[in-house]
Amino acid sequence: MSAILPPPERIWWNLPVGKEEIVWIALSLTWCLIMFAMMPLWHFYGKQNLSNEAYRITASQFEARTKAMADQYEVRTESAMNIPVVHPPAIGDALPNGETSTGDVYMLGRLWQWWPMLELEKDKSYRLHLSSLDWQHGFSLQPININMQVLPDYEMVLTITPDTSGEFTIVCNEYCGINHHTMLGKIYVKE
């Protein structure tokens, strides 16, 4: 029996398998096992797969939390877009009342902006909370290439530790309407 020619008999499964087919089956099985083993290894050692949490929340609750954080930690306003830039404390930072910070930072997606802009410190950890007020949005942090789907009524929480200072752009990579291409945000990381 050959992989190229059609089987000579109708009951082909009783015929012996050719050597070239056995070689290809063995190679395919070996490659499948290698790829299967690489998935958990890359998750833990690849630094690209985010381990995150997700919770149910209403849009009004998330908006209230985000506004409260922005009001408390606003340091300036981006003049071009009139969006506040907030500088929240990191995990473990001392708060004025003597307690330590949990590092909770909130950012919401809505037509067609990410609000507010964040100013974080290099090598400090934060718990970034993301949600949408209206439609499904995509959170794509460039040039780092962190991608997440941000859905209404769900709060996505991920722990981040910026290891590079600079200005990072957030792009919506899920089509969300006519001004989708203008939905940008910023994260500033200071030394």
N, C-alpha and C positions, 0 to 999 in steps of 0.2 A: 504494500500500500504506500502511496506517496501523497505528500501534502499538496502537490501541484496538480496531479491528475485526479479525475473523479474516481470513486471506488468502483472496482469491477463487479461487485455484487451488491445487491440491495441491502443485505444485512451486513453492513460494514463494521459494526462494533465487534463482530467475532473475528475479524482479520487482525493479524499482528501489526503493531504500531512500528512505523519506520524509525530508524536511528535519528534522523534529523529532527523529527517531531519530538522525540524523547529529550534531545538536547535543548530544543526551544522551550519545552515545558519545564525542564530543570532550571534553565536560566530565568525564566519568568517567575517561577516560584521563589528562587533565591532573591531576585530583585524585590518581590513583594514583601518578603520577610525583612529585608534590609530597610525598606521604606517604612514598614510597620514599626520597627525598632527605632527609627529616626524621629518619628512623631513625638513620643514622650521626651526623648533626649533633647530635641530642638525646643520643646516647650520650656524646659528648665534651664537650658544653657544657651539658647539662641537670643535672648534679650529682646524678642519682638512680640511674643505672645503675652498679652496682658492677662493677669489673673485679677478679676474684678468681681464686684458684688452688684446685685440688682435688686431694687425694692419697688413696690407699688407706691405711687404718690399721686396726688391730684396736681394739676397744673397750678392752681391757686396756692397750694401749700408750698410748692417748690419756688414759685415766684416770690412769695413772702420771705422765705429763707434767703433767697438770693439778694433781694432788696435790702434786707436787714444786714447782711454781710457787707454789701456795697456801701451802705450808709455808714457803717462802723469803721471800715478800713480804707475809704477813698483817700487817695493821695493827690490826684490831679484828674483833669478831664482832657480827653483827646479832642482838641479844638475842631478838627475837620469833621468828626462824626458825632461830637457831643456825647461820647460814651465815657463813663467813669473808669479810671484805672485804680484798682485796689491792690493793696499790699498787705495781705493777711499774714498772721503769724504761722510758723511752721509747727510740725508735731514736736511737742516738748518745749517750745518757747514759753518763757514766763509771761503771764498776763498781768495787767495792772492790779487785779484783785488778789494776786498771790498764787493763783492756780496755774497749771500748765495747760498749754493749748493742745487741742486734739488735731489741729491742722486742717480743719474742714474748710474747703474752698468751693464755692458754688459758681457755676456758669450755665446759663440757659441759652438754648437756641430758639429763635423765633423768626418769623418772616421779616426781614432777611438779614439777620445779624446774630453774632454771638455776643452776649452781654453778661457781665462787664468784661473789660480787659484785665488781665492779671499781671501783677509784678511779683515774681517769686525770687527766692534767694538760691544761689548755686549750692549744691551738696546738702540741701535740707529737704526733708520729706513732707509731703502734703497729701491730704485725701481730697481728690478732685471729684466733685459731684456734678454730673451732667444730666440734663433733662431737656425736653422740648415742650413748648407751650402749645404748639399747633399741629405740625406735621412731622413725619419722619425726616430727620436730618442726619448727615454724616459728619462725624468729627474726625478730621484728618489733620494731624499736626505735622507741618512741613518745616524743615527738611528731614525731620526725624522719621517720618512715615509711620506714625501711630494712627491706626484707623479704628473707629468704633461707630456703631449705629446708635443714634440717640432717638428714643421713641417717646411719644407723649404718654403720660401716666406711668412712666418707669424712671427711676432714678438710678443711673449707672455710677458706681463709685470705684475709682481706681487710685491706688497709691502711687504717686510719682515722686521721683527724686531727680531734679534737673542736675546733670553733670557737666553741662556746657552753658556758658553765659552767652547772651545775645538776644536777638529778637526773633520770635518764632510765629509763623502765620498759621491760623486755623482756617481750613477750607471746608466748606460743606461739599461732600462728595456723593450725596444722594439728591437727585433732582427734586426740588421742593417748590417750583413755580417759576414764574416769568423772570424774576430777579435773582434766581439761584446763583448765577455767576458773580453776584455782588456780595454774597454772604461770606464775609471774612471776619476774622477775629485776630487778636494778638495775645501772646504771652511774652512778657519781658522777663529775662532771667538776669539778675544782678550778681556781681561777685560778692 
